[in-house]
């Protein structure tokens, strides 16, 4: 799954009182982060992302993502197994005239799918087991349908006795 958010930050939003934007995601593994800083920011804006009160990106506390007409993208491995299933993006905008936006995208998959992508033998075993489970369930469903037909071969047919 790819989650995409447009974080619009009003003019005169200070570093000391940044805009807080909730970025909801699902349980899973964040494997990719993309941040687009469109033209016009000219270094007057900044963004960082936290989760559960801790800085996640960029990892160093004294830095922020800033720039002008830039595309920052990288792969990462950040596992979300429990609540909160969200990030908090903090942004500031020192421009005194214009609002500016950051475009933030996160790629999230289950940890099994991620491992299957990078560990092919594990992926094969995972998908083989998944197919076995699906096949077993389909057989059980078919057996249940067969038994239902035997028990009531003409459902909806009302039989009345003549007197």
N, C-alpha and C positions, 0 to 999 in steps of 0.2 A: 504494500500500500504506500502511496505517496500522499503526504499531507502537504498542502500549500497554503500559505497565509500571507496576506498583504498587511504589513504593519505600518500604518500611516502615523507619523509623529508630527504634531503641530509645531509651528514656529515657536521659538522661545521656551522650549522644554529643556530644563537645565539638567546637568549631570547629577546634581545633588537630589533632584526630585524627578527621576525619569518616568516615562510612560511605562506602565506594566500591561503586557498583553498576554492573556492565557492562550497557550497552544495545546489543545487537547489532542491526544493520540490514543492508541490502544496498547494493551499489554503486548510486548514483543521486543524485538531487537532493532534499535536504530542503527542502520548500516550506512547511511549516507546523509549528509547535510549540505544544502545549497543555500547560499545567501547572495542575492543580487542587489547591488547598490547602484541604482540608476544614475545617469548623468545629472549633475546639478547639486549634488551633496557637497562637493568641494571640501571634504574633510570636516564639515561642520556638524556631522551627525555621528552617532555611535550606537552599537548594539551589542548586547551580550545575553546569554541564555542560561537560566538556572533551572534546577529541579529540586524540590523538597528543601529549599533553603541553601543549596550548594551550587556553586558555579560549575557549569558543564563546558560551555564553549564561549570564548576561548578559555582554556584551562587556567591560564595565569591571571590572577586577580587584578593586576594593574593594567590590563590591556582590554581593548574592545575591538570589534570589527568596525572599521571606518574606511573611508576612501571616497572615490568618485568614479562612476562608470566602471564598476568592478563586478566580477563574478567569482565568489569564493565557494569552492566545492571540495569536499573531501569525504573519503570513506572513514567510518568509525565503527566501533562496536560498543554500544551502550544499551545494556539490558534493562528493561522495565518489566518487573515481575509482579508489582503490586501498586496500590494507590500511593501517591496520586499519579494517575496516568495522564499527566500534563507537564508541560514546561512553562516557565514564565520568561518571556522575552522582555528585556529592559532596553529602552531606547531613549536617546536624547537628541535634540535638534537645536543647535545654537544659532541657526539662521533666524534673523529678526523679521524676515519677510515671508518666506515660503515654507509650507509644510513639505515634508519629504517622506518617502516610503521605502521600506526594506521589503523585499520579496524573499520569504523564508520557506524552504521545502525540506521535509524530512522523509526519508525512506524507512519504513518499518515492516519487518516480517517476523514470523514466528522463529524461535531459535532453531527449531528443527529444519525449517526451510533454509535458513542461513547456513547451517552446518552441511546440509545436502549440497548446497552450492559450492562450498569450499572443500568439503570432504566427500568426494564422489562415492566411495565405498559405503560411508555412513548413509549417504543419500539413497543408494540402491537398497540397502537394508530397510531404511525407513519407508520407502515407497513400496517395497515388496510386502512388508508387514501391513501397510495401509491397504494395499490391494487385497491381501488375504482377509482382513477385517471386513472390507466391503463385500467380498465374495461370500463370506460366512453369513453376513447380515442378509444379503440377497437370497441365499438358500433358505434361511429361516423365514423370511417374508413369503417366499414361494410356498414353503411347507404350510405356513399358516393359511394362505389363500386356498391351497388344495384341501385342507381340512374343513375350511369354511364352506367350500363347494360341496363336499361330501355330506356335511351336516345339513345344508340347506341348498339343494341343487337348483331350485327355482325361487330365488329371493323375490319377495314382493307378490308372489302368487298366493292368492287367498283360496283355500280349499273349503268348500262348504259341503255338507252332507245333505243329500236329498232325502226327504221324508215321505 
